[in-house]
Amino acid sequence: LEMLEAALTMQGYQVDTALSAKEGIRLLNENLYDAVVLDVLMPGSMGGREVYDYLQNNKPRLLDVTLFITADTMNVGTRQFLSDIPQNHLEKPFLMRDFVNAVQELLDNQDAKKY
């Protein structure tokens, strides 16, 4: 989490991090964001899927700027979930360059939709 935050911060992004889905949802309620990065598996009883459900029901504009990351692609349920959603995902381990590029692409695509 700290490495991802540092990689984005070094590129000039302002970043908030959450160690749990519950904390992430709290931040989503309190702030406005241009993009969301979710890990499929997160500490606690909820994970990225539950945050995704929250976004669908409460902040649907963020769905187009959501990126999933995961190391759980051996899990059939995770693979099915990722194939069922239109959002991009990166499989761990990945290069920081690929991560930053994926976030930038999300934001570029969103900016293009505004015009």
DSSP file with accessible surface (Angstrom, degrees, kcal/mol):
  #  RESIDUE AA STRUCTURE BP1 BP2  ACC     N-H-->O    O-->H-N    N-H-->O    O-->H-N    TCO  KAPPA ALPHA  PHI   PSI    X-CA   Y-CA   Z-CA
    1    1 A L     >        0   0   96      0, 0.0     4,-2.5     0, 0.0     5,-0.2   0.000 360.0 360.0 360.0 -43.7    0.0    0.0    0.0
    2    2 A E  H  >  +     0   0  158      1,-0.2     4,-2.6     2,-0.2     5,-0.2   0.878 360.0  51.1 -65.3 -37.3    2.8    2.4    0.9
    3    3 A M  H  > S+     0   0  134      2,-0.2     4,-2.6     1,-0.2    -1,-0.2   0.911 110.8  47.9 -66.7 -41.3    4.6    1.6   -2.4
    4    4 A L  H  > S+     0   0   26      2,-0.2     4,-2.1     1,-0.2     5,-0.2   0.923 112.8  49.0 -64.4 -43.9    1.5    2.3   -4.4
    5    5 A E  H  X S+     0   0   66     -4,-2.5     4,-2.8     1,-0.2    -2,-0.2   0.935 112.5  47.9 -59.8 -46.4    0.9    5.5   -2.6
    6    6 A A  H  X S+     0   0   47     -4,-2.6     4,-2.7     1,-0.2    -2,-0.2   0.909 109.1  53.6 -63.4 -41.5    4.5    6.6   -3.1
    7    7 A A  H  X S+     0   0   14     -4,-2.6     4,-0.6     1,-0.2    -1,-0.2   0.912 114.7  40.6 -61.0 -42.4    4.4    5.7   -6.8
    8    8 A L  H ><>S+     0   0   16     -4,-2.1     5,-2.3     2,-0.2     3,-0.7   0.898 113.7  52.9 -74.0 -39.0    1.4    7.9   -7.4
    9    9 A T  H ><5S+     0   0   72     -4,-2.8     3,-2.1     1,-0.3    -2,-0.2   0.909 104.2  56.6 -62.8 -40.0    2.5   10.7   -5.1
   10   10 A M  H 3<5S+     0   0  154     -4,-2.7    -1,-0.3     1,-0.3    -2,-0.2   0.763 104.1  54.6 -64.4 -21.8    5.8   10.9   -7.0
   11   11 A Q  T <<5S-     0   0  121     -3,-0.7    -1,-0.3    -4,-0.6    -2,-0.2   0.341 128.0 -99.2 -91.2   2.8    3.8   11.5  -10.2
   12   12 A G  T < 5S+     0   0   68     -3,-2.1     2,-0.2     1,-0.3    -3,-0.2   0.498  76.5 139.7  96.4   5.2    2.0   14.4   -8.5
   13   13 A Y      < -     0   0   51     -5,-2.3     2,-0.5    -6,-0.1    -1,-0.3  -0.557  52.1-130.1 -81.5 148.0   -1.2   12.7   -7.5
   14   14 A Q        -     0   0  193     -2,-0.2     2,-0.4     2,-0.0    -1,-0.0  -0.861  35.6-166.3 -93.5 126.3   -2.9   13.4   -4.2
   15   15 A V        -     0   0   32     -2,-0.5     2,-0.4   -10,-0.1   -10,-0.0  -0.944  22.2-170.3-126.8 134.4   -3.5   10.0   -2.5
   16   16 A D        -     0   0   81     -2,-0.4     2,-0.3     2,-0.0    -2,-0.0  -0.944  17.8-159.1-111.4 144.0   -5.6    8.8    0.4
   17   17 A T        -     0   0   49     -2,-0.4     2,-0.4     6,-0.0   -15,-0.0  -0.902   8.1-163.4-123.7 154.1   -5.2    5.2    1.5
   18   18 A A        -     0   0   21     -2,-0.3     6,-0.0     1,-0.1     3,-0.0  -1.000  13.9-156.2-135.3 135.2   -7.4    2.8    3.5
   19   19 A L  S    S+     0   0  116     -2,-0.4     2,-0.3    23,-0.1    -1,-0.1   0.608  81.9  30.3 -85.1 -12.1   -6.3   -0.4    5.2
   20   20 A S  S  > S-     0   0   31     22,-0.1     4,-2.3     1,-0.1     5,-0.1  -0.950  79.9-115.3-142.2 162.4   -9.8   -1.8    5.1
   21   21 A A  H  > S+     0   0    1     22,-0.7     4,-2.8    25,-0.5     5,-0.2   0.902 116.7  55.5 -63.4 -39.9  -13.0   -1.7    3.0
   22   22 A K  H  > S+     0   0  166      1,-0.2     4,-2.0     2,-0.2    -1,-0.2   0.928 109.6  45.4 -60.7 -43.7  -14.8   -0.1    5.9
   23   23 A E  H  > S+     0   0   64      1,-0.2     4,-2.4     2,-0.2    -1,-0.2   0.896 111.4  54.0 -66.8 -38.1  -12.2    2.7    6.1
   24   24 A G  H  X S+     0   0   14     -4,-2.3     4,-2.5     2,-0.2    -2,-0.2   0.919 107.9  48.9 -62.0 -43.4  -12.3    3.1    2.3
   25   25 A I  H  X S+     0   0   30     -4,-2.8     4,-1.9     2,-0.2    -1,-0.2   0.906 109.1  53.7 -64.5 -38.5  -16.1    3.5    2.3
   26   26 A R  H  X S+     0   0  107     -4,-2.0     4,-1.5    -5,-0.2    -2,-0.2   0.948 110.1  47.1 -60.3 -45.7  -15.8    6.1    5.1
   27   27 A L  H  X S+     0   0   24     -4,-2.4     4,-1.7     1,-0.2     3,-0.2   0.901 109.1  54.3 -63.2 -39.9  -13.3    8.1    3.0
   28   28 A L  H  < S+     0   0   10     -4,-2.5    -1,-0.2     1,-0.2    -2,-0.2   0.839 109.4  49.0 -62.9 -32.7  -15.5    7.8   -0.1
   29   29 A N  H  < S+     0   0   98     -4,-1.9    -1,-0.2    -3,-0.2    -2,-0.2   0.785 116.7  41.3 -74.5 -28.4  -18.3    9.3    2.0
   30   30 A E  H  < S+     0   0  118     -4,-1.5     2,-0.3    -3,-0.2    -2,-0.2   0.613 116.5  37.6 -96.4 -16.0  -16.2   12.2    3.2
   31   31 A N  S  < S-     0   0   63     -4,-1.7     2,-0.4    -5,-0.1    -1,-0.0  -0.886  70.6-118.5-136.0 164.3  -14.2   13.2    0.1
   32   32 A L        -     0   0  150     -2,-0.3     2,-0.3    -3,-0.0    -3,-0.1  -0.888  34.4-168.3-103.2 136.2  -14.5   13.6   -3.6
   33   33 A Y        -     0   0   41     -2,-0.4     3,-0.1    -5,-0.1    -5,-0.0  -0.925  28.9-155.8-128.1 151.3  -12.1   11.4   -5.7
   34   34 A D  S    S+     0   0  119     -2,-0.3     2,-0.3     1,-0.3    -1,-0.1   0.653  85.0   6.7 -91.8 -23.1  -11.1   11.3   -9.4
   35   35 A A        -     0   0   25      2,-0.0     2,-0.4    32,-0.0    -1,-0.3  -0.984  61.4-146.6-156.4 159.5  -10.2    7.5   -9.3
   36   36 A V  E     -a   66   0A  15     29,-2.7    31,-2.6    -2,-0.3     2,-0.5  -1.000   3.9-163.0-134.1 132.9  -10.3    4.5   -7.0
   37   37 A V  E     -a   67   0A  51     -2,-0.4     2,-0.4    29,-0.2    31,-0.2  -0.980  16.8-173.3-114.4 125.4   -7.9    1.6   -6.7
   38   38 A L  E     -a   68   0A  10     29,-2.9    31,-2.6    -2,-0.5     2,-0.4  -0.970  19.9-145.5-123.1 134.2   -9.3   -1.5   -5.0
   39   39 A D  E     -a   69   0A  36     -2,-0.4     9,-0.7    29,-0.2    31,-0.2  -0.782  19.2-136.7 -88.4 137.3   -7.6   -4.7   -3.9
   40   40 A V  S    S+     0   0    4     29,-2.1     8,-1.4    -2,-0.4     9,-0.7   0.933  94.6  46.6 -59.8 -43.9  -10.0   -7.6   -4.3
   41   41 A L  S    S+     0   0  102     28,-0.3    -1,-0.1     6,-0.2     6,-0.1  -0.878  72.7 167.0-104.3 127.5   -8.8   -8.9   -0.9
   42   42 A M        -     0   0   39     -2,-0.5   -22,-0.1     2,-0.2   -23,-0.1  -0.950  42.6 -89.0-134.1 154.0   -8.6   -6.5    2.0
   43   43 A P  S    S+     0   0   93      0, 0.0   -22,-0.7     0, 0.0     3,-0.3  -0.292  90.7  33.0 -59.8 147.6   -8.2   -7.0    5.8
   44   44 A G  S    S-     0   0   71      1,-0.2    -2,-0.2   -24,-0.1   -24,-0.0  -0.457 110.4 -53.7 100.8-173.1  -11.4   -7.4    7.7
   45   45 A S  S    S+     0   0  126     -2,-0.2     2,-0.3     2,-0.0    -1,-0.2   0.624 118.1  55.7 -82.2 -13.4  -14.8   -8.9    6.8
   46   46 A M        +     0   0   60     -3,-0.3   -25,-0.5     3,-0.0     2,-0.2  -0.845  63.3 179.2-117.9 157.9  -15.3   -6.8    3.6
   47   47 A G    >>  -     0   0    7     -2,-0.3     4,-1.7    -6,-0.1     3,-0.5  -0.614  51.4 -60.5-136.3-160.6  -13.1   -6.5    0.6
   48   48 A G  H 3> S+     0   0    0     -8,-1.4     4,-2.6    -9,-0.7    -8,-0.2   0.820 125.4  60.3 -61.0 -32.8  -12.9   -4.8   -2.8
   49   49 A R  H 3> S+     0   0   80     -9,-0.7     4,-2.4     1,-0.2    -1,-0.2   0.913 105.5  47.8 -62.4 -41.7  -16.0   -6.5   -4.0
   50   50 A E  H <> S+     0   0   79     -3,-0.5     4,-2.3     2,-0.2    -1,-0.2   0.882 111.1  50.1 -68.6 -36.6  -18.1   -4.9   -1.2
   51   51 A V  H  X S+     0   0    2     -4,-1.7     4,-2.7     2,-0.2    -2,-0.2   0.916 109.4  52.8 -66.3 -39.1  -16.5   -1.5   -1.9
   52   52 A Y  H  X S+     0   0   12     -4,-2.6     4,-2.6     2,-0.2    -2,-0.2   0.925 108.3  49.9 -59.9 -44.8  -17.4   -2.0   -5.6
   53   53 A D  H  X S+     0   0   73     -4,-2.4     4,-1.9     1,-0.2    -1,-0.2   0.908 109.7  51.9 -59.9 -41.4  -21.0   -2.8   -4.6
   54   54 A Y  H  X>S+     0   0   32     -4,-2.3     4,-2.4     1,-0.2     5,-0.5   0.928 109.5  49.3 -60.2 -46.0  -21.0    0.4   -2.5
   55   55 A L  H  X5S+     0   0    0     -4,-2.7     4,-1.9     1,-0.2    -2,-0.2   0.915 108.5  53.3 -60.4 -43.4  -19.8    2.4   -5.5
   56   56 A Q  H  <5S+     0   0   88     -4,-2.6    -1,-0.2     1,-0.2    -2,-0.2   0.894 118.6  35.5 -57.3 -41.8  -22.5    0.9   -7.8
   57   57 A N  H  <5S+     0   0  128     -4,-1.9    -1,-0.2    -5,-0.2    -2,-0.2   0.720 135.4  17.4 -86.3 -24.3  -25.2    1.9   -5.3
   58   58 A N  H  <5S+     0   0   91     -4,-2.4    -3,-0.2    -5,-0.2    -2,-0.2   0.663 132.5  24.5-124.8 -26.6  -23.8    5.2   -4.0
   59   59 A K    ><< +     0   0   49     -4,-1.9     3,-2.1    -5,-0.5     4,-0.4  -0.391  60.4 160.2-140.7  57.9  -21.1    6.6   -6.3
   60   60 A P  G >   +     0   0   80      0, 0.0     3,-1.5     0, 0.0     4,-0.5   0.780  68.8  70.2 -61.5 -22.6  -21.7    5.2   -9.8
   61   61 A R  G 3  S+     0   0  123      1,-0.3     3,-0.5     2,-0.2     4,-0.2   0.792  94.3  58.1 -64.2 -22.6  -19.7    7.9  -11.5
   62   62 A L  G X  S+     0   0    2     -3,-2.1     3,-1.2     1,-0.2    -1,-0.3   0.626  83.0  83.2 -81.7 -11.9  -16.5    6.4   -9.9
   63   63 A L  G X  S+     0   0   26     -3,-1.5     3,-1.2    -4,-0.4    -1,-0.2   0.890  87.6  53.5 -60.4 -38.3  -17.1    3.0  -11.6
   64   64 A D  G 3  S+     0   0   88     -4,-0.5    -1,-0.3    -3,-0.5    -2,-0.1   0.632 111.9  46.3 -71.9 -12.9  -15.4    4.1  -14.8
   65   65 A V  G <  S+     0   0    1     -3,-1.2   -29,-2.7    -4,-0.2     2,-0.5  -0.154  87.0 114.5-120.9  36.6  -12.4    5.2  -12.9
   66   66 A T  E <   -a   36   0A   1     -3,-1.2    22,-0.5   -31,-0.2     2,-0.4  -0.931  42.6-169.4-110.2 132.4  -11.9    2.2  -10.7
   67   67 A L  E     -a   37   0A   1    -31,-2.6   -29,-2.9    -2,-0.5     2,-0.4  -0.985   9.3-150.5-119.9 128.8   -8.9   -0.1  -11.0
   68   68 A F  E     -ab  38  89A   0     20,-2.2    22,-2.3    -2,-0.4     2,-0.4  -0.793   9.9-170.4 -95.9 142.0   -8.8   -3.5   -9.3
   69   69 A I  E     +ab  39  90A   6    -31,-2.6   -29,-2.1    -2,-0.4     2,-0.3  -0.959  15.6 161.8-124.2 148.7   -5.5   -5.1   -8.2
   70   70 A T  E     - b   0  91A   0     20,-1.8    22,-3.4    -2,-0.4     3,-0.1  -0.982  42.2-165.6-163.8 151.8   -5.2   -8.6   -6.9
   71   71 A A  S    S+     0   0   68     -2,-0.3     3,-0.3    20,-0.2    20,-0.1   0.172  81.9  86.9-113.3   9.5   -3.0  -11.6   -6.2
   72   72 A D    >   +     0   0   35      1,-0.2     3,-1.4     2,-0.1     6,-0.3  -0.047  42.4 122.2-103.6  30.8   -6.0  -13.9   -5.9
   73   73 A T  T 3   +     0   0   27      1,-0.3    -1,-0.2    19,-0.2     6,-0.1   0.615  65.0  68.6 -75.6  -7.7   -6.5  -14.9   -9.5
   74   74 A M  T 3  S+     0   0  162     -3,-0.3     2,-0.5     4,-0.1    -1,-0.3   0.705  81.1  92.7 -77.3 -18.1   -6.1  -18.6   -8.7
   75   75 A N  S <> S-     0   0   74     -3,-1.4     4,-2.6     1,-0.2     5,-0.2  -0.634  73.8-146.1 -77.9 125.2   -9.4  -18.3   -6.9
   76   76 A V  H  > S+     0   0   98     -2,-0.5     4,-2.6     1,-0.2     5,-0.2   0.894  98.3  53.0 -60.0 -41.0  -12.3  -19.2   -9.3
   77   77 A G  H  > S+     0   0   29      2,-0.2     4,-2.5     1,-0.2    -1,-0.2   0.902 109.9  47.6 -63.2 -40.4  -14.6  -16.7   -7.6
   78   78 A T  H  > S+     0   0    1     -6,-0.3     4,-2.7     2,-0.2     5,-0.2   0.933 111.8  49.6 -66.4 -45.6  -12.1  -13.9   -8.0
   79   79 A R  H  X S+     0   0  117     -4,-2.6     4,-1.9    -7,-0.2    -2,-0.2   0.919 112.8  48.0 -59.1 -42.2  -11.5  -14.7  -11.7
   80   80 A Q  H  X S+     0   0  101     -4,-2.6     4,-1.7    -5,-0.2    -2,-0.2   0.934 111.0  50.4 -65.2 -44.9  -15.2  -14.9  -12.3
   81   81 A F  H  X S+     0   0   28     -4,-2.5     4,-1.0     1,-0.2     3,-0.4   0.945 111.6  47.8 -57.1 -48.9  -15.8  -11.5  -10.6
   82   82 A L  H  < S+     0   0   10     -4,-2.7     3,-0.2     1,-0.2    -1,-0.2   0.838 112.3  49.2 -65.7 -30.6  -13.1   -9.8  -12.6
   83   83 A S  H  < S+     0   0   83     -4,-1.9    -1,-0.2    -5,-0.2    -2,-0.2   0.770 108.5  54.8 -79.0 -21.6  -14.4  -11.2  -15.9
   84   84 A D  H  < S+     0   0  107     -4,-1.7    -1,-0.2    -3,-0.4    -2,-0.2   0.653  99.9  68.6 -84.0 -18.0  -17.9  -10.1  -15.0
   85   85 A I  S  < S-     0   0   20     -4,-1.0     0, 0.0    -3,-0.2     0, 0.0  -0.767  74.0-138.7-104.8 150.7  -17.1   -6.5  -14.5
   86   86 A P        +     0   0  107      0, 0.0    -1,-0.1     0, 0.0    -4,-0.1   0.633  69.7 108.7 -80.6 -10.9  -15.9   -4.0  -17.1
   87   87 A Q  S    S-     0   0   18      1,-0.1    -2,-0.1   -20,-0.0   -20,-0.1  -0.314  72.8-112.4 -69.7 148.8  -13.3   -2.4  -14.9
   88   88 A N        -     0   0   78    -22,-0.5   -20,-2.2    14,-0.1     2,-0.3  -0.322  33.7-167.1 -71.4 159.7   -9.6   -3.0  -15.6
   89   89 A H  E     -b   68   0A  70    -22,-0.2     2,-0.4    -2,-0.0   -20,-0.2  -0.987  14.7-147.1-147.3 155.6   -7.5   -5.0  -13.2
   90   90 A L  E     -b   69   0A  35    -22,-2.3   -20,-1.8    -2,-0.3     2,-0.5  -0.980  18.1-136.4-120.1 137.3   -3.8   -5.7  -12.6
   91   91 A E  E     -b   70   0A 102     -2,-0.4   -20,-0.2   -22,-0.2   -22,-0.0  -0.792  39.0 -88.1 -95.3 131.8   -2.5   -9.0  -11.3
   92   92 A K  S    S+     0   0   81    -22,-3.4   -19,-0.2    -2,-0.5     2,-0.1  -0.568 105.3  49.0 -75.7 146.2    0.1   -8.9   -8.6
   93   93 A P  S    S+     0   0  132      0, 0.0     2,-0.3     0, 0.0    -2,-0.1   0.574  80.1 152.5 -78.2 150.0    3.0   -8.8   -8.8
   94   94 A F        -     0   0   40     -2,-0.1     2,-0.2    -4,-0.1    -2,-0.1  -0.929  47.8 -96.7-136.3 162.6    3.1   -5.9  -11.3
   95   95 A L     >  -     0   0   91     -2,-0.3     4,-2.0     1,-0.1     3,-0.3  -0.588  27.0-129.1 -78.8 141.6    5.6   -3.2  -12.2
   96   96 A M  H  > S+     0   0   62     -2,-0.2     4,-2.9     1,-0.2     5,-0.3   0.873 110.9  59.4 -57.8 -36.1    5.0    0.2  -10.5
   97   97 A R  H  > S+     0   0  160      1,-0.2     4,-2.4     2,-0.2    -1,-0.2   0.916 105.5  48.1 -58.8 -41.7    5.3    1.7  -14.0
   98   98 A D  H  > S+     0   0   67     -3,-0.3     4,-2.1     2,-0.2    -1,-0.2   0.888 111.8  50.2 -67.5 -37.3    2.4   -0.4  -15.2
   99   99 A F  H  X S+     0   0    2     -4,-2.0     4,-2.2     2,-0.2    -2,-0.2   0.957 112.3  45.2 -64.6 -50.8    0.3    0.5  -12.1
  100  100 A V  H  X S+     0   0   17     -4,-2.9     4,-2.7     1,-0.2     5,-0.2   0.920 113.4  51.4 -61.2 -41.7    0.9    4.3  -12.6
  101  101 A N  H  X S+     0   0   90     -4,-2.4     4,-2.5    -5,-0.3    -1,-0.2   0.891 108.2  51.9 -62.7 -38.8    0.2    3.9  -16.3
  102  102 A A  H  X S+     0   0   15     -4,-2.1     4,-2.0     2,-0.2    -1,-0.2   0.912 111.5  46.3 -65.3 -41.6   -3.1    2.1  -15.6
  103  103 A V  H  X S+     0   0    7     -4,-2.2     4,-2.2     2,-0.2    -2,-0.2   0.939 112.9  49.8 -65.7 -44.5   -4.2    4.9  -13.2
  104  104 A Q  H  X S+     0   0   71     -4,-2.7     4,-2.9     1,-0.2    -2,-0.2   0.908 108.8  52.9 -61.5 -39.5   -3.2    7.6  -15.7
  105  105 A E  H  X S+     0   0  103     -4,-2.5     4,-2.7     2,-0.2     5,-0.2   0.910 107.1  52.3 -63.1 -41.4   -5.1    5.8  -18.4
  106  106 A L  H  X S+     0   0    8     -4,-2.0     4,-1.9     1,-0.2    -1,-0.2   0.938 113.4  43.6 -57.1 -47.8   -8.2    5.7  -16.2
  107  107 A L  H  X S+     0   0   24     -4,-2.2     4,-2.6     2,-0.2    -2,-0.2   0.895 112.8  51.5 -68.8 -39.0   -8.0    9.5  -15.6
  108  108 A D  H  X S+     0   0   79     -4,-2.9     4,-2.2     1,-0.2    -1,-0.2   0.916 110.6  48.9 -62.6 -43.6   -7.2   10.2  -19.3
  109  109 A N  H  X S+     0   0   81     -4,-2.7     4,-1.4     2,-0.2    -1,-0.2   0.886 111.5  49.9 -64.0 -38.2  -10.2    8.2  -20.4
  110  110 A Q  H  X S+     0   0   42     -4,-1.9     4,-0.7    -5,-0.2    -2,-0.2   0.918 110.1  49.9 -66.3 -43.0  -12.4   10.0  -17.9
  111  111 A D  H >< S+     0   0   71     -4,-2.6     3,-0.9     1,-0.2     4,-0.4   0.895 107.3  54.8 -62.8 -38.4  -11.1   13.4  -19.1
  112  112 A A  H >< S+     0   0   65     -4,-2.2     3,-1.1     1,-0.2    -1,-0.2   0.851 102.2  57.9 -64.2 -32.0  -11.8   12.5  -22.7
  113  113 A K  H 3< S+     0   0  125     -4,-1.4    -1,-0.2     1,-0.2    -2,-0.2   0.719  94.9  66.1 -70.7 -20.9  -15.5   11.7  -21.8
  114  114 A K  T <<        0   0  138     -3,-0.9    -1,-0.2    -4,-0.7    -2,-0.2   0.696 360.0 360.0 -73.4 -19.5  -16.0   15.2  -20.5
  115  115 A Y    <         0   0  229     -3,-1.1    -3,-0.0    -4,-0.4     0, 0.0  -0.573 360.0 360.0-104.2 360.0  -15.5   16.7  -24.0
